[in-house]
């Protein structure tokens, strides 16, 4: 009995008239949209929105497309390995190393007090940055060490050149990490926020205008087809729909103006360009210095070679 009383109380709180009105509006708007798409509505029967509103729509659409187009490319900066050449192969090797480390330490912790040999715990493998500059630095360093450790030979100049090259890319690798962090915090995050919040809110307001316009035109159509007994209510529905459209259009215009006046996208783009300039300037300086030293070694090696050929 108590459950039935709660149900009756809940039902009594529902405004069935208002709910039915919303349902009817939604249905009529859907019919209106379908008829417009099928070309069954004359152009003069479609309410024209203010020119200012339509101009703002076009400008916001262009701004939104700018954000989407750049974001498609620059989202690569969210992943450190966007330019890494052998990511898959090294990831498999690292996975094997990590599993081996885990097994060894598990055995070291769980075989104590047994007759089985207990391995010594090992430190976890050091994580390596997955970028092209880091890869070039590691490759050049490894190559130089390999040549230094080989018996005999006369490759000191090449070893020196590899060391210079590795040193340059080490500086560039550090700059690359700084670059990616700056791009992510100063450009990517706020750029995506603008797209999803201020532009997104303006787009929702425009959708509300579209729905309200459809409801108004559907109400006008109902007024045309209404019988004498429905004329007064149909006329009232048109007036209410007109007021609703005016209000929602004003809100959308305000929001679209706020989006277009916002200086944040320009600031974000400036931060992107600034981070890239700093990175490439550091790379140019490091490589210029290394290339000068390598060129000296190259000229000296060529001179030694010619001397050896002359004798």
C-alpha positions in Angstrom: 0.0 0.0 0.0 2.8 2.4 0.9 4.5 1.7 -2.5 1.2 2.5 -4.3 0.9 5.7 -2.4 4.5 6.7 -3.4 3.7 5.9 -7.0 0.5 8.0 -6.9 2.5 10.9 -5.3 5.2 10.7 -8.0 2.6 10.6 -10.7 0.8 13.6 -9.2 4.1 15.6 -9.5 4.4 15.1 -13.2 3.0 17.8 -15.4 1.6 15.7 -18.2 0.4 18.7 -20.1 3.9 20.2 -20.2 5.5 16.8 -21.1 2.9 16.3 -23.8 3.6 19.7 -25.2 7.4 19.1 -25.4 6.7 15.7 -27.1 4.4 17.4 -29.6 7.0 20.2 -30.3 9.7 17.6 -30.8 7.6 15.6 -33.2 6.5 18.7 -35.2 10.1 19.9 -35.4 11.2 16.5 -36.7 8.5 16.6 -39.4 9.5 20.2 -40.3 13.2 19.2 -40.7 12.3 16.2 -42.8 10.0 18.3 -45.1 12.7 21.0 -45.5 15.3 18.3 -46.4 12.9 16.9 -49.0 12.3 20.3 -50.5 8.6 20.3 -49.5 8.8 23.7 -47.8 8.9 26.9 -49.8 11.9 29.2 -49.0 9.6 32.0 -47.9 8.1 29.6 -45.3 11.5 29.1 -43.6 12.3 31.8 -41.0 15.5 33.7 -41.9 17.9 34.3 -39.1 19.6 37.7 -38.8 22.5 38.5 -41.1 24.7 39.2 -38.1 24.0 35.7 -36.7 24.8 34.0 -40.1 28.1 36.0 -40.4 29.1 35.0 -36.9 28.3 31.3 -37.7 30.6 31.4 -40.7 33.4 32.9 -38.7 33.1 30.5 -35.8 33.0 27.6 -38.3 36.3 28.8 -39.8 37.8 29.2 -36.4 36.7 25.7 -35.4 38.1 24.2 -38.6 41.5 25.9 -37.8 41.6 24.3 -34.4 40.6 20.8 -35.8 43.1 21.0 -38.7 46.1 22.0 -36.7 45.2 19.6 -33.9 45.2 16.6 -36.3 48.9 17.2 -36.9 50.1 18.6 -33.6 48.5 15.9 -31.5 51.6 13.9 -32.5 53.5 15.9 -29.8 51.4 14.1 -27.1 53.5 10.9 -27.8 57.3 11.1 -27.2 58.1 8.5 -29.8 56.5 10.3 -32.8 59.8 10.4 -34.7 61.4 7.3 -33.2 62.7 4.9 -35.9 62.8 1.5 -34.2 60.2 1.8 -31.5 58.6 -1.6 -32.0 61.8 -3.6 -32.0 63.2 -1.9 -29.0 59.9 -2.1 -27.1 59.9 -5.9 -27.5 63.5 -6.0 -26.3 62.7 -3.8 -23.3 59.7 -6.0 -22.5 61.9 -9.1 -22.4 64.3 -7.3 -20.1 61.6 -6.1 -17.8 60.1 -9.6 -17.6 63.6 -11.0 -16.9 64.1 -8.4 -14.2 60.7 -9.2 -12.6 61.4 -13.0 -12.5 64.9 -12.6 -11.0 63.6 -10.3 -8.2 60.6 -12.6 -7.6 63.0 -15.5 -7.2 65.3 -13.5 -4.9 62.4 -12.7 -2.6 60.6 -16.0 -2.6 63.4 -18.7 -2.6 64.9 -17.6 0.7 65.0 -20.5 3.2 64.8 -23.1 0.5 67.5 -25.5 -0.8 67.3 -23.8 -4.2 70.0 -21.2 -5.2 68.8 -17.7 -4.5 69.7 -15.1 -7.2 70.8 -11.6 -6.2 68.2 -8.9 -6.7 68.9 -6.7 -9.7 68.1 -3.1 -10.3 65.3 -2.4 -12.9 66.5 -1.4 -16.4 66.9 2.4 -16.9 64.1 3.8 -19.0 65.3 5.4 -22.2 63.7 8.3 -24.0 62.1 7.3 -27.3 63.0 10.1 -29.6 65.1 10.4 -32.8 67.7 12.7 -31.2 68.1 10.3 -28.3 68.4 7.4 -30.7 71.1 9.2 -32.8 73.0 10.1 -29.7 73.0 6.6 -28.3 73.9 5.1 -31.7 76.9 7.5 -32.2 78.1 7.0 -28.6 77.9 3.2 -28.9 79.8 3.3 -32.2 82.5 5.5 -30.8 83.0 3.2 -27.8 83.1 0.1 -30.1 85.8 1.6 -32.2 87.8 2.7 -29.2 87.7 -0.8 -27.7 88.7 -2.6 -30.9 92.4 -3.7 -31.0 94.8 -1.9 -33.3 93.6 0.3 -36.0 93.9 4.0 -36.7 90.4 5.4 -36.4 91.0 8.1 -33.7 89.7 10.8 -36.0 86.5 8.9 -36.7 86.0 8.2 -33.0 86.5 11.9 -32.3 84.0 12.8 -35.0 81.4 10.3 -33.6 81.9 11.8 -30.1 81.3 15.3 -31.5 78.2 14.1 -33.3 76.9 12.3 -30.2 77.5 15.4 -28.1 75.6 17.6 -30.5 72.6 15.2 -30.5 72.7 14.9 -26.7 72.1 18.7 -26.5 69.4 18.4 -29.1 67.8 15.5 -27.3 67.6 17.6 -24.1 66.1 20.5 -26.1 63.6 18.1 -27.7 62.2 17.0 -24.2 61.9 20.7 -23.3 60.2 21.4 -26.6 57.6 18.7 -26.2 56.8 19.7 -22.6 56.3 23.3 -23.7 54.2 22.4 -26.7 52.0 20.2 -24.6 51.4 22.6 -21.7 51.4 26.0 -23.6 49.7 24.9 -26.8 48.1 21.5 -27.0 46.2 21.6 -23.7 44.7 25.1 -24.1 44.1 24.6 -27.8 42.0 21.5 -27.1 40.3 23.3 -24.2 39.2 26.2 -26.5 37.8 23.7 -29.0 35.9 21.6 -26.4 34.7 24.5 -24.2 34.2 28.0 -25.6 33.8 26.8 -29.2 31.8 23.7 -28.1 29.4 25.9 -26.0 28.8 28.2 -28.9 28.1 25.2 -31.2 25.5 24.0 -28.6 23.9 27.4 -28.5 23.7 27.3 -32.3 22.0 23.9 -32.2 19.5 25.4 -29.7 18.8 28.1 -32.3 18.3 25.6 -35.0 15.8 23.6 -32.9 14.0 26.8 -31.9 13.7 27.9 -35.5 12.3 24.6 -36.5 9.7 24.8 -33.7 8.7 28.3 -34.8 8.2 27.2 -38.5 6.4 24.1 -37.4 4.1 26.3 -35.2 3.5 28.6 -38.2 2.5 25.6 -40.3 0.2 24.4 -37.5 -1.4 27.8 -37.4 -2.0 27.7 -41.2 -3.7 24.3 -40.9 -5.6 25.0 -37.6 -9.4 25.0 -37.5 -11.4 27.8 -35.9 -11.3 26.1 -32.5 -7.5 25.9 -32.5 -6.7 29.3 -34.0 -6.2 31.1 -30.7 -3.9 28.4 -29.2 -2.0 28.0 -32.5 -1.4 31.8 -32.6 -0.2 31.8 -29.0 2.2 28.9 -29.8 3.7 31.0 -32.7 4.2 34.0 -30.4 5.9 31.9 -27.7 8.1 30.2 -30.4 9.1 33.6 -31.8 10.1 34.9 -28.3 12.1 31.7 -27.7 13.9 32.0 -31.0 14.8 35.7 -30.4 16.1 34.8 -26.9 18.2 31.9 -28.1 19.6 33.8 -31.1 20.7 36.6 -28.8 22.5 34.1 -26.5 24.2 32.4 -29.4 25.3 35.7 -30.8 26.8 36.7 -27.5 28.7 33.4 -27.1 30.0 33.4 -30.7 31.3 37.0 -30.3 33.0 35.9 -27.1 34.7 33.0 -28.9 35.9 35.2 -31.8 37.2 38.0 -29.4 39.1 35.5 -27.3 42.9 36.1 -27.8 43.8 32.7 -26.4 44.2 30.9 -29.8 46.8 33.5 -30.9 48.7 33.2 -27.7 48.7 29.4 -28.0 49.9 29.5 -31.6 52.7 31.9 -30.5 53.8 29.5 -27.8 53.9 26.7 -30.4 56.1 28.7 -32.7 58.3 29.9 -29.9 58.9 26.4 -28.6 59.7 25.2 -32.1 62.0 28.1 -32.8 64.0 27.5 -29.5 64.3 23.8 -30.4 65.5 24.3 -33.9 67.8 27.1 -32.9 69.4 24.8 -30.3 69.7 22.1 -32.9 71.2 24.4 -35.4 73.8 25.7 -32.9 74.7 22.2 -31.7 75.1 20.8 -35.2 77.0 23.8 -36.5 79.6 23.5 -33.7 79.9 19.7 -34.2 80.0 20.0 -38.0 82.9 22.5 -37.8 84.9 20.1 -35.6 84.0 17.1 -37.8 85.0 19.0 -40.9 88.5 19.7 -39.4 88.9 16.0 -38.6 87.7 15.1 -42.1 90.2 17.5 -43.8 93.0 16.2 -41.6 92.1 12.6 -42.4 92.0 13.3 -46.1 95.4 15.0 -45.9 96.8 11.9 -44.1 95.3 9.7 -46.7 96.9 11.6 -49.6 100.3 11.6 -47.8 100.1 7.8 -47.4 99.3 7.4 -51.1 102.2 9.6 -52.2 104.8 7.4 -50.4 
